Amino acid sequence: MRNEINIRITGEAGQGIVAAGTMLCRLYKDSGRHVFAVQDYMSRIRGGNNFIQVRASAAPVRSTREKADIIVALDKTAALANSPALAPGGLLVADAGKYGLAELPAGWLDAPIYALAQQAGGPLFANSVALGIIAALTCEEAAAAGRAVEREFASKGARVAEANARAARLGYEHAAGNLKDCPYRVGAAAGARGLLLAGNEALALGAIAAGCKFYTAYPMSPSTGVMDAMADHAADYGLVVEQAEDEIAAVNMAVGAAFAGVRSMTATSGGGFALMCEGLSLAAMTETPLVAAVVMRPGPATGFPTRTAQEDLEFVLHAGHGEFARAVYTPGSPEECFLAAGRAFNAAERWQAPALILSDQHLAESFTDAELPAAVPPDRGRLLRSGSDAMTDRYAYSPDGVSPRPVPGRSRALAAADSDEHGPEGHITELGEVREKMTRKRLHLKLSGLAKEALPPTVVNPGAATMLCGFGSTLGVLRDACAAVKDAGFVHFPQVWPFPVRAALAALEGAGRVLTVENNATGQLARLLRRETGLQAAGSVLKYDGRPFTLDEVLAALGRGS
């Protein structure tokens, strides 16, 4: 029996590839296996070639592999296009008759996927047939497969759910009856519990747990999943979810709601965030707490809308005109996404400054089994609430850069706000000495306070011969690679601004060689590390083809095979 198995389900957009992968993840998780699944899909509604790849293991896994042990192809194009990804000794399952393939290459298995789907009700059920075939080949969990199907299609009515369950059963029975002594069984462990989560959903749940009551955004892949999750839970938690007409409207709605005392949030990707930059500066000038998530994808312009990148690190660090303080969180897992939301809300309100969460398509849309940590206790900062609160200047100068923040209509304090330079009382000024003082307040004092609270990096095996450095979604592949290589360690930054200088220096002290691992072409983390600490990385492992790092690629960078 294997310790792990890698499965790829592939076909056209519209064939239910993601649904099949999600069901497979639930099947494995509910039967005691750990899972990690990545999506690779084209920017189109129908056609093209998409796949979802699921890695299942008896031990926790948080990265994907280069090759698949089993590939199930739901059309001829998918079978031919994905065959190079088949691992040595692997199995590619195809419907030879349906695809017009008279002879199948070695390692291909003919299965009547569409004939079985027709028995269940039609070709749309081919993805559920595929699920049943994989369940029989890898884990003999017919009951768990049935439960996964029921959960996936429960919202579509009993008739649809029953037809899909029948399709899965037919696929299972065919594979179980025709393949004996199958070499693809994967072991289970008692430790696989929790939820099946992607980063976008975890971020939304973290925002809800933090008390977010207003969410606004314009749909932009790959950030749209945050809005979908917020909308799904809106009725249960009293949320207002507003789809704005564009990103400019979205950020200004979020600023307005925060000004009114409501915990509010927006999310977008790089192109949308470019439009939000003026609103970001407005929040900084008015000292209004703004929380925004930037879910990266490759650019410039439209770029690769459905693929991943870490190209916007420097953009987010410097976005907006003028100089002002901000916090930038870079979570690397669904658990960290959940916590990042609470931390961002607290930082934004405590320091009355923008707090940004930097994610990417890989983290946002990859599924894994996760147990959510306890929510971050809310800290609303110096928020004036009641009618008995004393009158005060909204922008009063203070030693820590924070002045009491009134809520319009809920305190006697004047809720002044001005996008022009202003004095403590909020009135426009042209005086240079006032300008200098207010800039120190918005920039230096707030940044100093944020720096004292900056999250330290996660450090594994400090002082190793090779120390890998990453931020955001590379956490999983760094963790898996260093678990496989004894003389390697890693440093992962869940927050990149204010940069944790002392903690970074301590983490990398004594390292034989430092390499950054980044999904960009210019080594942006390496530059940031050098600028803030003076440390020059020996090199950078860079990938910028729109795909995430595989475990095999990082192991190769460490000079190790798989």
N, C-alpha and C positions, 0 to 999 in steps of 0.2 A: 504493500500500500504506500502511496506517495505522501510526502509531507505537504506538497502543494500542487495545484493544477492551474493552468492558464487557459481560459476559454475565450474565444472570439466569436461573436455572432454578427454577421455582416449581410448587408443587402441595400436596397434603395431606401431613400427617405420615403416615409409613408407605409413601410412594411412592418412597423411596430418593433424596430430594433431596440430602442431604449426600453420599451415595455418588457421585452424578453429579457434584457439584461437586468432590469430592476427585479423581475420575478426570480431570476437566477440568484441574485444577491440575497434576496429574502430567503430563498430555499436554503442556501448555504448557511447563512447566519442563524436561522431558526433551527438548523440541525447541528449546531455547535461548531461551525467553522468561521474563521475570520475572513473578511473579504475586502478587496479594493478594486474598484471598477472605474475605468476611464472611458470617456466618449470621444469619438472622432467622427465629426459630421460636417457635411458641406452646407454652404449657405444657400439652400434651396428647399422648397416645400416638398417637391416630388423628384424622384430620380437620383442620379449621382450614386456614389458609393459611400455608405456610412458603416461604422462598426462600433460596438461596445465590447471592451475586453475586460473580463472578470478574472481576478487572481484570488483563488481560495486556498486557505492554508489552515493547518492546525495551530499555527502560531500567528500573532498579530502581524499584518503586512500593511504598508502604507505607500507602496510604489508599484509601478507596472513593469512588465518584462518586455523584452524585444520580440520574443517568439511566443506563439501560442501552441499548446499541446493538442487542442481540439479547435477546429474552425468549422462552424456551421454556416454555410452560404445559402442565402434565400433566393439568389438568382445567379445566372451564368456569369455575368460581369463580375459579381462579388467573388465567385469561386476563383476565377482566373486572376483577378487583381490582388487577392489576399493570399494566394498560394505561396508566394515567397516568404510570408511571415510564419509558415508552418515550421515548428521545431522538428529536429531530427527524430524520427520515430513517432511523429505526431499523426493525427487523423483529420482529414478534411471531409466533412459530410456534405454531400451534394445530391440533388435529385437528377440523375443522369438523363432519364427520359424527358423530364420537363425542360431541361436545359439543352437538349439535343446533343448530348455527349455520348457517342457510341462506345468509346473506350475511356476508362478513367485511369489517370496516372497512378503510379505506386503511391500508397499512403492515402488515397481517396476512397471513401466509402459511399456506395450508392444507397440512398434511403428514399422511399417514396413519400417525401415530405408533403407534396401537394395532393397526392391521392388520399393520404390520411387527413389532410386539412379539409378536403372535399367531403369526406365522411362526417366530419364534425359540423359542416355547414358552409364551407367555401374557402377560397384561397386566403382570405384575411386571417384565417386561423393558423397559418403556417408558422408564425412565431411561437405559438403555444405548443405546436408539435415539436418544434426545435427544443423548447424547454424540456419536454418530456424525454426526448432522446438524450439530452445532456444529463438529466437526472439519473437515467438508467446507466449511462456509461460511467459516471463519476462517483455516485454516492448511494444508489439504490434507496432513495428517499421519496417514494411515491406519495406518501401522505403529506410530506412537507411541500412537495411540488403542487399538490392540490390546494393546499392552504395559500401558497404564494399566488396562484392564479385567482382564487376567490378574492383575495385582498386587492389585487390589481384591478379587477373588473367589477368589484362590488357596486361602485357608483353608477355603473351602466346598466344595472338591472339584472334580475335573476337569469333571464334567458341568455344574455350575452355571457354572463359568468359561467353558466352551465355548459354552453357550447365550447368555451375556451378550456374548461376543465376536462371536457371529453377529448378535445384535441391533444391536450397534454398527456392524458391517459393513453391515447392511441399511440403517440410517439414513444412513450415509456414502454408500453407492451411490445412494440415492434423491436426496439433496441434490446430489451431484455431477452426477447425470444430468439434473436438472431446473432447476438454477440455473446459468446461464452468466454469465461476466463479473461475478462476485460482488464487491460493493464493500466487503466486510467482512474482507478479508485483513489480518492483523497481522504486522508484521515481527519478526524474531528477532535475537538477539545472542549472541555467543560467551560472554558473561559469566554467564549464568544457570546456576549450579551449586548444589552443596550439597544440603541436605535440605528437604523440605516440612514445615514445623513450625508448630504453634500454640503459644501461650504456655504453656498447661498442660503440654504434653508437654515443652517446653524446660525448664520449671521442674523437672519430675521428673527429666529427664536431668542437670540441674545438681546436684540433690540426690544422685543416684547417684554422679556423678563426685566429689562432695565427701566420699563415704564414708558416706552415710546407710545405716543397716542396719535401722532400724525405722520404719515409717510406719503411722500410725493415723488414722482419720477416720470420721465419719459422713457418708454421701452427702448433699450439698447442692449443688444447681445454683447457680452454674456452676463449682464447685471440684472436682466429682467426676472430671473428666478427669485431675487429678493422680493420684488414687488408681488410676484405670484404667491409667495409664501405669506407675506403680510396680508394680502387680500384673503387668502384661505382662512386665516385666523382672525380677521377683522371683527366679525360678529361675536366671537367668543370673548374677545378682550377689549371691546369698545374702542377699536381703532378707526380712524378716518384714513382711507387710502385714496389718494387722488392721482389719476393719470393726467399729468400736465400736457399742455400743447407742445412744449419743447423744454429743453434743459434749462434755458434761462428762466422760464416761468417756474420750473420745479425748484431751483435753488432759492429763488426769491420767496416762494411760498414757504419753504423750510425756514428761511431766515425770519419771515414774518410770524410764523407760528411760534418759533423760539422766542422772539421778542415779546410775544403775548404770554410767555410762561409755560408753553407746552413743550415737552420733549418731542422733537421732530427730527426727521432723517430723510435723506435722499441718497440715491445710488445711480451710478452711470458707468460708462467706460471712457477711454481716453478722449475720443472726439466730443462726447457730451460734456466731459469735464472741462475741455477747452472753452466751451460756451459758458460754463459756470464760474469762470475765474473772476469776473467782475462781481458776482454775488459773493464769492469767497472773500474778496477784499472788502466788500460792504460789511460782512459779518465782523471782520477784523476791526474796521474803523469804528463801528457802532458797539463793539465789544459784546456781540450777541453770540451765544453758543450755537455753533453749527456743526452737525455731524453728517459727514458724507462718505460714502464708500465708492471707491474707484476700482472696478473689476477690469483688469487689463486684458487687452487683446493686441495682436500685432498691428502696427501702423506702418507708415503714416496714412492719413486720410481714412478711407474705409478699410484698407488693409485686408486682414483675414478676420472677418467678423465672428467666426465660430471657433477660432483656435486660440492658443495661449501664448503669452509673452510676459516678460518682466521689463518692458521697455520704458515704462513711465515713472520709474523711481525718481529720477532727477527732476522730471516735470512736476510731480506732486510736491517734492521738497521746496520748489521755487515758484509754484503757481501763484498767480495773483500779482497785481501791480502794487508797488510799495513794499515796505519791510515790516513784517509783523510776525508774532509768534504763532506756532501751530504745533500740534502733536500728530505724528504719523505712525500708525500701528500696521504691522505686517504679519498677520497671523499665518500659521503654516498648516493648520489642521482644522477640522470642524469644531473641535473643542476650543481651540484658540480663537476661532471666529466668534463663537458664542461669548467668550470672555471679552474679546476686543470691543464688541458693541457696548457692553456695560462700562468698560474702561473709557471708551471714547465719550460717552455721555457724561460721565463724571468729570473727565478732564475738561471738556468743553464748558461745563457749567461752573466748575470750581475756578477755572482761570479765565472764563468769559472770552474764549478764543476758539477758532476752528479746530476740530479734531477729525482726522481723515483716516480711513481704513483702506489699506491697499491690498487688493486680492487679485486673482487672475482666473482665466477660464478653467485652468486645470484644477485649482482648488475649489472654484465655485461649483463645478459640475461633476466632479468625481465623487463616487459613493464609497463609504466605508462604514464598518460597524464602530459606533462611538457611544461612550457614556458621557452625557453632559455633566460638567462640573456644577457646583453650586453657583448661583448667580452672584454677580458683584453687587454688594449693597449700594444702593443709590446715595449719591452725595450731590445735593442741588446747589451747593455753594452758598454765597451770600445773597440769597433770594429773599426780597421783601414781599411778604404775602398779605398780612392783615391790614385792616384799616387803621390800626393803632401804631403802625410803624412810623418812626420819626421821619420828617422831611430831610432829604439829603441831596447833595449834588450827585447826579447820575455818574459822572466821570471824575469824581473826587480823586485826587492824587493820593496814592497810598504806598507804603514801603514795599508791599509785595505785588503791586500792580493790579490789585482787584478792589473794586469799589462796589457797594451794595447795589444789587440789580432789582429795580422795582418791576412789578407786573401791572400793566395798565388796568385801572379799574379795581385793583385789589389792594392798593396801598395809597396813602396820601402823598407819597413821593411822586415827583414829576417824572414821568417815563419819557425823558428826552432821548432823541436819537438824531444824529446828523451825519451825513456821509462826507460833508466838508470837515476840514480840520476845525476843532472846537476846543473850548476850555472846559473846566470841570463841570460847569452848569449845563453844557451842551450847546452853547451858542457859538456861531461861526466866528472864527478869529483869523487875523492875518499876522499876529505877533510871532516873531521868530522864537522868542524864549518860551512861549507857550507850546509852540510846535515841537521844540526839542524835548520839553518835559513830557508831553503826551506820547511822543515816539518812544522815549525811554520806558514809559509805562506799558505801552502796547507790545513792545519788542523785548527789551532787555529784562525787565522785571518779571513779566509773565514767562518768558523763556527760561529764566533762572528757576522759577518755581516748577515749571514742567520738567526741567532737567533733573531736579531732585527726586522726582517720582518716576523717571524713565525706567522701563522694564529692563532688567539685565538679560543678556543672551542666555539661551540654553546651551550648556557645554557638556559634551560627552567625551571621555577619555582625553582630558587636557594633557598637553605635553607630548602627544603622540608624534611619531615620525612625520606624519602628514596630517594637517588639520584643514578640513574643508570648511568654508564659510558660505553661508547662504542666508536668504531672507524669504519670507512668504512660503510659497508652495513647494520649495525644494526641501522643506523639513522632512517629509516622508522618505524621499530617496536618500537623503543624507543619513537618516537613522538606519534604514535597511542596509545601506552600504557599509557603514561603520560597525554594524552588528556582524557582518560577514568577514570583515578584515580586522585583525587584532591590532595592528600597528597604525590604525587610522582613527581619528576622532573628528568631531565637528563642533562648530560654533554657529548657532542659528539665532538671528535677530528678529524677535517678535515685535520690536519697535525700532525704527530707524531714525526718528527725530522726536525730541532731542536725542542725539546719538549718545549711547552709554559709553563714553570714552574710557573711563577707568575700568569698568567691567570688561570691556573688549580687550584692553591691554592685559589685564590679569588672565583672561581666558586664553590668550594666545602666547603667553609667556612660556618660553621653553620649547615651543613647537619647532620641529625640524624643518618643515616646509609648509607654507600657507597657500592654499588655492581657493579662490572663490568659484562657486558653481552658480551660474546665472543664465536665465532664459533671455539674453539680449546679446547684441553684437559688440558692445563697447565696454563691458566690464564696469557697469555703473556702481555696483557695490564695492569693487576694488578701489575705485576712485574716491568714493565716500570714506572708506576705511583709511586710505592714505591721507586724505584731507583733514580728517578729524583726529587721527591718532599718530600720524607720521609713519605708520607701518606700511611697507610696500609688499604686497602679495607676490609670491614667486611666479604666479601665473593665474590664469582664469580658464575654467572649463566653460565654454560658451556654447549655447544652442539657440538658434533663432530661425528655425524652419516652421514655427507655429505649433510644434509638438512638445510635450513635456519630456524631461529626462526619464529614461528608463534606468532601472537598476543596473542593467548590463553596461550601459554607457558610463556610469559613474565608477563601476568596478574596473572598467577598462582604463579610465583616467588614473585610477590608483595602481595600475599595472597588474591587475588581477583579472583572470578570466571568470566566467560565471560558475 
